[in-house]
Amino acid sequence: MAIVYISLGSNIGDRVGYLQQAVSLLKAIPEINVISTSSFYESEPWKMNSENWFVNAVIQISTNLLPEKLLEECQRIETQLGRKRTAEKEYQDRTIDIDILFYNDLIMHTDTLTIPHPYFHKRAFVMVPMLEIAQDFTHPLFKKTVMQLYEELENPEMVLLYGTRI
């Protein structure tokens, strides 16, 4: 069984509700076991032109799904929850975004999936929730813990939205 860290984000509609629904839909997949969840965090949009702040969380799962199949399941859930994808390269507002951050210590790059997530080390909105559940996890490329990477982050501002977990 692989240990996988997944980020969840939403910036339109019932943001918290979309995160909760995404976790419920992931839990409903027989090959996935949700181990741990972070609190909800609110953050400004990152590198996108939007007035809508995000609600973010990170979950830890165990699964026997291979990375590409897990990605398919995540994208299926995004579509089910109303995520609209466009051909544009710019970030868009979304009901839900589900990203695979880490899959054990796997390093892979395909046309559809890069693990570890290529921007993890630059995003407070995924690092802060992950600090809650796996601060000692070591990034397989940088050989630094999540805590060490967070301490090197240029802009670590985040606002805790709810102290409860998913």
C-alpha positions, 0 to 999 in steps of 0.5 A, a space after each residue: 500500500 502506498 502512502 499518498 498526500 493529496 491537496 484539496 482546494 475550492 474557491 467558488 460555491 460552498 467551498 467547505 462543502 466541496 472539500 467535504 464531498 471530495 473526501 467522502 467520494 475518495 473514502 467511497 473508493 474501495 482501494 482508498 483508506 483516508 488516514 489523516 486530514 488537516 484543518 481547513 485553511 483560507 488563502 488568497 488565490 495563487 498566481 491567478 486573477 480572482 477575487 475568490 479566496 480558496 479553502 484548502 486542506 491536505 489528506 493522507 491516504 493509503 491506496 493500492 491504486 497506481 498513480 495514474 489510476 489515482 489521478 483518474 479517480 481524482 479527476 472523476 471526482 472533480 468532474 462530478 463536483 462540477 469542476 470545469 476545465 478549459 484549454 487555457 493555461 491560466 489558473 481558473 476559479 474552481 469548485 474543487 481541485 484535487 492534486 496528488 502531492 506525494 506518492 510514497 517517495 516516488 519521483 515521476 514525470 509523464 505528460 499527465 502527472 508529475 510527482 512530487 507536485 512541482 509547486 509544492 515547495 512554493 505554496 503555503 496553502 498546501 505546506 501549512 495543512 501538510 505541516 499539521 499531518 506530516 511535518 517530518 515527511 521528507 521531499 524525495 527531490 529536495 531531501 528536506 522535511 516539510 517543516 524545513 521547506 516551510 521555513 524557507 518559504 518566501 511568503 508563508 501567510 495563511 489564515 486558519 478558517 476552521 479548527 476542525 478537520 474534514 
